[in-house]
């Protein structure tokens, strides 16, 4: 996305972050093999090649989540987005990709756009996605069939929309945590981290 | 007692006197006649004696009386004295009482005097107050009068001002009339002003148009200049282009030269490298050569030396070398010992140095203590000198003022001065004490605060560490995904891939379970169905359970019937065969006299009908070529002759068997 707009507004920032999540989640699903690789197709974005799913049900689900997330980013009520990977046989949580979102609420009051070039933001996002791809090398293999879920941590006094329900945090029992890079649009700051279940070496 | 004694002595003396007298009378009667003269003398003596005795008695009596009187007088004296003393003490007491009363009265008098003085003071004060009040009153009265005069003057001024006001009003009226005339004039002037303004606007418009025309003119001029400039530039460009063209024509030649030069350059560089390499090689070879020459020389020398040297020389050399070695060792030893001694001395010096340092520190401390003592003593000396000076001054004042004037007021004055000095010193003392106390207090407070500060620092460090630990814990929890339920909520879509996958899995599992149960039933029914071949009803009953897996057709029923019939046939055949075999065996046994059993494959056991023991049996084995051979048994061992004869010699088993039968029969019948 090459925008010729100068400066970042709250709406623009929400869109950038939602877009990042859309591509990032697809990347993680492809890298971790949650869905078969043949169900993904390659696209170019952020000056790099990324994988997007072609599965219609999955696409539908992701669109629903990202649209709601965009709304909440605009209202600055969202605190975290978590991608939880669960083993279907044992119902244990094996991996947790957590993205903390810090919103500068002063951008809600003043509508003056912030000075930050889109190119810088895209460079930052690119390095985050690259790092996510690189972390896969040291994560333990997912040998059993797994499924994923997206959890969103929001402010408590928010109204729960239709089709959404309250869930537990689905924290991993005995986990190792790794902090990854972060990027900021000068209105929203996204910190990434991954937690995985410790494998007892045999 | 004295009186009694006196009385008793008086009485006794009287008694004695009386007795004496009585004594003297009888002897007078007896000796009256015998000694008339002598009696007179004796009587005279006796009377003289008696007189003397009486005098004596009288004197004694008188003495006693006097004595008694004296004693009485003494007694009365004592009593009088006693009473006097009593009266004296009483009077003394009275005197004391009077004195006390006097003092009380004096004190009362003093108090009364003081009260009087106080009252007098009060009175004087009151009088002064009274005077002051009177003065106040007078001053207030004066003020009142002044204010009255002021009021009067004010009234006068008011009236004057009112007159002025009237005059001013008249003036105002005059001026208003002048104003109206002037306003009319103003209006006229304004109309003229408007006319002038309109004219001015027209003129300004004309001016503007004129200026616009001028500006357009200037713009045109500028444009013309620019165009001229551009033209000049273009002419320059044309010239440049022509020169560039000529240069471009030269370019291919230049390129060729450049290539050639580059090749030359590369070649030269290579040759230079080769040159440098060759130089290095040359250097290396030269060095080698030198070394070789050296070694050659050395070798030559060595050979020469070897030739020259004889064993003696060698031994001499060896000895020399050894001596050298010894010398060197000695040097080494001396050096080592020197080093050790030096080290020892160094350590000793260090110890001394430390000792000296400690001593100096002690000396310094002592000196400091002494200094402080000195200072304290100096201060004391100062104080004492001051005291002495004061006393001296007092004494001097005493001395100077003693002679001419009175004494007591001086004394009282000096007393007062001394008291003042004492008071001052006491105050000074008190102040110093207070200062010292405050200093001590401050020190204590200081120390206390320092202690507090240290404690607080330690507390702060501890809290900082705790804070760090808690922050780390918090960070860890945040990384793991922990959240504060008061502020945060976790949401997800109801239809999310995990729930969908779980549901699918559940459904699969259910389906699998159902299939498993169904297959089990099928297997069971197959097993049961195989046994029940006879009844069609049963098979028809089973068909609903088997479902689609078995065709409930006629073929199955026919096949089942066939199977059943063939099985029956089998059964019958088995029975028949069994019977026949049994018959045949019994016939064999009866006719041949041997019961033949097959023990194992190709082994036949024969038991004779006339066997003496149950276990007596012959064992025959069928060989690979078909021939029968007798195996050894207990029984066959007893038939050695017959074996030898019939089997080995005659080679006939039937003969052998018959022989055995006959032998056994003969044995039986004889018994």
HADDOCK unambig.tbl for C-alpha pairs under 7 A between the chains (distance, minus, plus):
assign (segid A and resid 88 and name CA) (segid B and resid 502 and name CA) 6.71 0.50 0.50
assign (segid A and resid 147 and name CA) (segid B and resid 497 and name CA) 6.46 0.50 0.50
assign (segid A and resid 147 and name CA) (segid B and resid 498 and name CA) 5.04 0.50 0.50
assign (segid A and resid 147 and name CA) (segid B and resid 501 and name CA) 6.73 0.50 0.50
assign (segid A and resid 148 and name CA) (segid B and resid 497 and name CA) 6.12 0.50 0.50
assign (segid A and resid 148 and name CA) (segid B and resid 498 and name CA) 5.37 0.50 0.50
assign (segid A and resid 149 and name CA) (segid B and resid 496 and name CA) 6.09 0.50 0.50
assign (segid A and resid 149 and name CA) (segid B and resid 497 and name CA) 6.13 0.50 0.50
assign (segid A and resid 149 and name CA) (segid B and resid 498 and name CA) 5.66 0.50 0.50
assign (segid A and resid 150 and name CA) (segid B and resid 492 and name CA) 6.20 0.50 0.50
assign (segid A and resid 151 and name CA) (segid B and resid 490 and name CA) 6.31 0.50 0.50
assign (segid A and resid 151 and name CA) (segid B and resid 491 and name CA) 5.62 0.50 0.50
assign (segid A and resid 151 and name CA) (segid B and resid 492 and name CA) 4.90 0.50 0.50
assign (segid A and resid 152 and name CA) (segid B and resid 490 and name CA) 5.54 0.50 0.50
assign (segid A and resid 152 and name CA) (segid B and resid 491 and name CA) 5.20 0.50 0.50
assign (segid A and resid 152 and name CA) (segid B and resid 492 and name CA) 6.28 0.50 0.50
assign (segid A and resid 153 and name CA) (segid B and resid 488 and name CA) 6.25 0.50 0.50
assign (segid A and resid 153 and name CA) (segid B and resid 489 and name CA) 5.45 0.50 0.50
assign (segid A and resid 153 and name CA) (segid B and resid 490 and name CA) 4.43 0.50 0.50
assign (segid A and resid 153 and name CA) (segid B and resid 491 and name CA) 6.35 0.50 0.50
assign (segid A and resid 154 and name CA) (segid B and resid 488 and name CA) 5.54 0.50 0.50
assign (segid A and resid 154 and name CA) (segid B and resid 489 and name CA) 5.36 0.50 0.50
assign (segid A and resid 154 and name CA) (segid B and resid 490 and name CA) 6.39 0.50 0.50
assign (segid A and resid 155 and name CA) (segid B and resid 487 and name CA) 5.82 0.50 0.50
assign (segid A and resid 155 and name CA) (segid B and resid 488 and name CA) 4.75 0.50 0.50
assign (segid A and resid 155 and name CA) (segid B and resid 489 and name CA) 6.14 0.50 0.50
assign (segid A and resid 156 and name CA) (segid B and resid 486 and name CA) 6.96 0.50 0.50
assign (segid A and resid 156 and name CA) (segid B and resid 487 and name CA) 5.12 0.50 0.50
assign (segid A and resid 156 and name CA) (segid B and resid 488 and name CA) 4.73 0.50 0.50
assign (segid A and resid 156 and name CA) (segid B and resid 489 and name CA) 5.21 0.50 0.50
assign (segid A and resid 163 and name CA) (segid B and resid 493 and name CA) 5.91 0.50 0.50
assign (segid A and resid 163 and name CA) (segid B and resid 494 and name CA) 5.78 0.50 0.50
assign (segid A and resid 164 and name CA) (segid B and resid 491 and name CA) 6.44 0.50 0.50
assign (segid A and resid 164 and name CA) (segid B and resid 492 and name CA) 5.54 0.50 0.50
assign (segid A and resid 164 and name CA) (segid B and resid 493 and name CA) 4.37 0.50 0.50
assign (segid A and resid 164 and name CA) (segid B and resid 494 and name CA) 5.46 0.50 0.50
assign (segid A and resid 165 and name CA) (segid B and resid 491 and name CA) 5.57 0.50 0.50
assign (segid A and resid 165 and name CA) (segid B and resid 492 and name CA) 5.76 0.50 0.50
assign (segid A and resid 165 and name CA) (segid B and resid 493 and name CA) 6.20 0.50 0.50
assign (segid A and resid 165 and name CA) (segid B and resid 494 and name CA) 5.96 0.50 0.50
assign (segid A and resid 166 and name CA) (segid B and resid 490 and name CA) 5.76 0.50 0.50
assign (segid A and resid 166 and name CA) (segid B and resid 491 and name CA) 4.60 0.50 0.50
assign (segid A and resid 166 and name CA) (segid B and resid 492 and name CA) 6.56 0.50 0.50
assign (segid A and resid 167 and name CA) (segid B and resid 490 and name CA) 5.49 0.50 0.50
assign (segid A and resid 167 and name CA) (segid B and resid 491 and name CA) 5.45 0.50 0.50
assign (segid A and resid 167 and name CA) (segid B and resid 492 and name CA) 6.43 0.50 0.50
assign (segid A and resid 168 and name CA) (segid B and resid 490 and name CA) 6.45 0.50 0.50
assign (segid A and resid 169 and name CA) (segid B and resid 481 and name CA) 6.75 0.50 0.50
assign (segid A and resid 169 and name CA) (segid B and resid 490 and name CA) 6.48 0.50 0.50
assign (segid A and resid 171 and name CA) (segid B and resid 480 and name CA) 6.48 0.50 0.50
assign (segid A and resid 171 and name CA) (segid B and resid 481 and name CA) 6.26 0.50 0.50
assign (segid A and resid 177 and name CA) (segid B and resid 479 and name CA) 6.40 0.50 0.50
assign (segid A and resid 177 and name CA) (segid B and resid 480 and name CA) 6.88 0.50 0.50
assign (segid A and resid 193 and name CA) (segid B and resid 479 and name CA) 6.81 0.50 0.50
assign (segid A and resid 195 and name CA) (segid B and resid 480 and name CA) 6.46 0.50 0.50
